């Protein structure tokens, strides 16, 4: 039933103990997306720990250390589906020292759930996570005002938090913001409407997730097709077959379209669009397809097929916002491997422009040392030209990662400015 339904990716963010894991557990439980043996296992664990009722947060806290400490450390991915949509949830940590984990979980999300404790209101970490969601160009924000049961389901508490958040939300680069009062522990306004908050006339969380419009989140204007591999079957039936496989990163490709292959600049026409299930007339993000061209052109992994009159930036100097993941700070003039779509090259840090104060989004031009969990604006010089778009226009062709070649660790994720 869910084979052809739309896929929505969302991430949770918020301060420590705002109830992110409990909310996801409640969402999974109330939408009947967990198995009986899973429920029995967390029931037994909850009883062993002397907790009243069943701790639904245990459904997402997968690491032993997380369960013992009652905190989320790493990004946990969970999958569930309703008749309307399929969902991938990234449950990210709330602690400041796990900012990098939040960036990882949020990088592919359509929607960010920002949790606020109704007793605490908007705190520094709420603003930090809202700013990071905005920086990562997550189009939709849902502010979940949780633990309403602990403030007696008071409408005034909800209104005060909503107004406080709206006080700085004009600085966020997001399409829309929804506010939902809820109790993840009791299930109010998560899947079922709350009988305790008659004053709230909006939708439940699940209804909002099922109906938020994400069709326009992808870039359907700028045609981008990074080639992952060349398909050449060595069989008599497909003797002359030469296809270029990859995932459409932007735009709509149709049979008969005139295209340009970069970086060579040769032009051709799309002869055929193939998939595992058969031939298509058109392909668009995020479909994985094989393109066949009318002309024989030397194309390999790392090349990009684009429209003739609409091409990405092609250069070796990149200005990026970097989120630093590694315990070793960024080395000025340091050399790293850089990965962009299907292309790999090497790069050097030419200059650190400034470090970003994540709490206020102010630029700190005096303190330019970029340490773990810091975000800063950096100028890179690459050994080979990269075909990029600004991250604001295309989150796939506008993102890079840096890898330490000695340790093979991913040290940073970057957004092209």
N, C-alpha and C positions, 0 to 999 in steps of 0.2 A: 504493500500500500504506500510505503514511503519512498519507493525507488525514484520517483520523479519529483519529489517535493524539494523545495528550496532549502539550501544549507545556510544556517546563521551561526557565526562564531561570536561568542561574547566572553568578556573577561570580567572578573570581579576584583574590586580594589577598595581599600578603606583602611582605617586604622586598626591596630591590634584589638582583638576581642569585639569587633563590631558585628560579628556573626556571619562572616562570609561563608565559611564551610557549613554552618548550620543552615543557611539559606539555600545553598546548593543541595544539601541533603534533603531539605524539605521539598524543594522543587522536584527532585528525583523521586522521592517517596510519594508525594501527592499526585504526581503525574503517572504513577504506577510504572516507573522505569527501573526498579531494582528487583532482584530475585529474592525469593523467600529465604534462601540460605544466607544471603548477604545481610538481610534484616536480622536473622537469628544470631549471626556472628556479632553484629554491633550491639544487639540486645545483651548478649552474654558479656561482652567487654564492658558495657555501661554498668551492668549489675556488679561485675567484679570490682569496678572502681567506686562502687557505692553511690552512683548517681541516681537521681529520681528520674524515672522514665527512660526513654531511649535517646542517646546522644547521636543525632543524625549527622553531626559534623564528622564523625568517624568514617562516614562513607567516602569522604574526599581526602582525609589526611592519610596518605598511603605510607609515608616513611615511619619507621618505628619511633624515631626521635620526635616526630610530630605528634604522634598519639600520646607519648609519655609526657611531653611538655604541654600538650593542648594548644600548640601553635602550628601555623602553616609555614614551612621552610622553603619547599621547592614548588614549582608550578605543577599542579595536578590537572590532567585533562580528563574530562568525563564526557560521555556521549549519550544522548537520548533523543527520542523522536516523538512527535505527536502527529496526528493525521495531516496537520497543516505544514509542519516544518521539521527538518532535522537540525539538531543543535550540537555544537562542540563548545564545551565550557572550559575556560582556563581559570582555575582557582589560584590566584597569586597571593604571595605573602603581604602582610601589612607593615612589617618592620622596615625602618629606614634602611638598614644594611642589606635589604633584599630588593632595592630599587631595580637592580639589573634583572631580577627574575620577573618583576612586573613588566618591564620593557619587553622581555621575551614573550610573555604570555599575551601582551596587548598588541604586538606588532601585526598580527593578522586579523584582529577582531573588527567586527562591524559595529558592535555595541559594547560600551563599558558600563558596568553596574558599579556605581560609587556608593558604598554603604556608609551611613552616618548613624551613630548611636543617639537615639532620641534624648538620652540624659545628658550626653556630652556636647551635642551640637556640632557645628562645623569646627574642626580642629586643623592644626597645621598640616597633618598628614592627608586630610580630606582635600585641601587645596593643592598639595603636592601631587596627589594622584590625578586630580582633575586637570592640572597643568600638563602632566605627562601624557594623559589621554589626548589632550588637545595637540600636543607636540607630535604625537604619533598619528595625528589625523584620523582618529576614530570618529566617524561621522555622528554617532548618536550616543547621548549620555542618558542613563536612567539613575536618578538619585533615589536610593532606597533608604527611607528613614525608618530604621529598624528599632526593635525593642520598644514599640509603642505601648506594649502591655505594662512596661515598668514606669510609664508616666501616666497611667490611667486612661490611655487612648485619648489624650487631650488634644483637641484641634489647635489650641493656641501654641503648644510645643511644636507641632508640625509646621504651622504658619511661620513661626519665628525662624526655624531652621531653613525653610524655603526662601524666606526673604534674605537671610544671611548669605546663603549660597548665591542667590541672584545678584548680590552686591558686588561680587567679583566675576560672575560668569560672562559679563560683556567682554572680558579679556580672553575668553576661550574661543578657539577656532573650531566650533562644532556646529552641525546643522540644526540639531534640536535637543532640548533637555526636558525630560519628564520627571515628575516627583511622585513617589508612591509611599504612603505611610503603611507600615506592615509590622508583623511580629513573625519572624522566621521560626521561632520556637513553637508557637501555637498554630502557625499556618495562616494567619490573617492576611488577606490580600496577596498571597503568593500564588496559589492556584485557584483557591476559592475566595469569593468576596467575603469581606469581614462583616459580621453582624454587630461588632463592637464599635465600628466607625461609620455610622450612618451619614455623618457629615461629609464623607469623602465620595465624590461623584465620579471619580476617574476609573481607569481599568485596573485589573489585577496585573501582577508582574508577568505571568505566563501569557495572558492575552496580549499584553504590550509586545512581548518578544515574538509572538506568533504573527503580529500584524505590522510591526515597524517596517517601513518601506526601505529595502536595501538594494532594489533593482538598479538604482542610479549610483550606487557606491563605487562601482567599477568605472574605469575610463573607457567609454565606447567610441571616443572620437579619434584619439591618436593610435594608429595601428602599430602594434609592437609584437613581434614573434621571435623571442630568443631561441635559437636552434640548440636542442639538447644533444641530438645524435642523428646520424645519417642512416637511413634504413635501406640496406641493399640485400634482399634475399638471394641466396645462392641456389636457385632452383630454376628449372626450365620454364615452369609456369609463369614466373615473375622475372624473366631473364633481363629485361630492360627497366625494371622498377628502381627508381631512385627517389626516396621520399625524405623529407626533413621533419623530424619529430620534435615536439616541444609543447609548451603550454602558452596559450594566447595571453599576453600580458596587458593588452590594450587594443581597443578598436574592434571593428568587425571585418573579417576577411571573407570575400566571396569568390566563387568560381568566376574566372575571367577578369579579375582585378589586376591592374598593372602594379607591380611591386618592385622595390629596389632592395638589393642585398648589400648590407653594410658589414665591414668597412670597404669592400671592393668597389661599390657603386654601380655594379652591373644591374641591368633591369630585365624583367621578364614578366610573364603572365601566369597566374595561378591556373593550372590545368585541372586540378582535382584536390578535394579535401577528404582525406581518409580517416576513419576511426576503426576501432576494434569491431564495432557493431555495423560498419558499412559506410558508404559514402554520404557526405553532407553537402548542402548547397552553400552554407556559411558557417563560420566559427567565430566565437566571441569569448571574452573572459568569463570564467576561468577554465575553459575547455582545453583538454589535452588532445591534440590532433596531429596528423601528418600532412604536410603540404607537398604537392608535386608541382613542379614548374615546367613550362613548355620548353625552356632552353636548358642546355647543359652548362651549369655554372659551378665553379669550385666553391662549395659551401661546406663549412665544418662547424663543430661545436664552438659556441662563443660568438658566432656571427648572428646578425639580426635581420629579419625580413620586415620591411616597413613599406608604407605607401610612398609613391614617387614624390608627392608634393608635401609630405608631412614627416619630417625626420627629427630624431632626437639630437641632443647636443653630443658632439663628438670631440672629446679633448682629453688632455692628460692632467690638467689642473682642476681639482674638485674642491669645492667648499662644502663641508658637511657638518651637521650636528652629530657629535659622537657621544654615545653612552658607553662609559668604560666599564668592562666586566671583570678585569683581572686584578689580582692583588698587587702585581707590580705596576706602578704608575706608568702613564704614557711617557715614552722617551722622546724628548725633542730631537729632531733629525733622525728618529728611529726608523728602521725599515721593517715593513710587515708585508705579508701576503694579503692581497685584497680580492674579494669575491663579489662579483656583481652579475646578477641573473646567471647565465651559464658560462660567463667569462672569468678567467683567473689571471691575475697579473701580480706585480709587486709594486709597493709604493713607499714613499718617504714622507714623514711628517715635516712639512715645510714651515708651518707656523701655527701656534695656538692663538687664535684671535681673542677669546675670552672664555671664562668658565661661567656657567649659568647657575645662579642661585635658584635651586628647584622650588624653594618655598615661596619666592616672590616673582620669579621669572626675570629678575634684574640681572644685568650683565656685570660680572666682576672682572674688570680688565686689569686689575692689579695682581690678583691671585690666578696665575695661569697653569698651576700644576693640576693635572687631571688624574685623580685617584679613583679607586674602585667605587662604583655607583654614581660618579660625577657625570655631568653632561656639559659639553663644551663645543664651541665652534672652532673648527680646525681646517687648515688648508693642506691638501694632499697633492703630491705629484706622483703620477703613476708611470710605470715603464711602458705601458701600451695604452693607446686611446680607449676610453670607455664610452659606450653609447647610453647616455643617461637622460632622464627627464627630472625636473624638480619633484621631490617627494610629494609636494602638495598636489601635483597633477597626476602622478602615478606611483602608488606605493611599492610596486614591484621593480620598475626600472629606476626608481628613485632611492633604492636602499642598497647598502653595501655592508659587508662584514669584514673585519680585519682579523688575521690569524697570525700568531707568533710562530714563525717557521721552525724555531728550535724546539719548542714544546708541543707544537700543533694545537695549542689552545686557542679558542675563539676569544679574542681580547676586547673586541668592541663591535657595536652595531652602529651604523651611521645612516643619516637621512640627508640626501643631496639637497642643497639649497640652490 
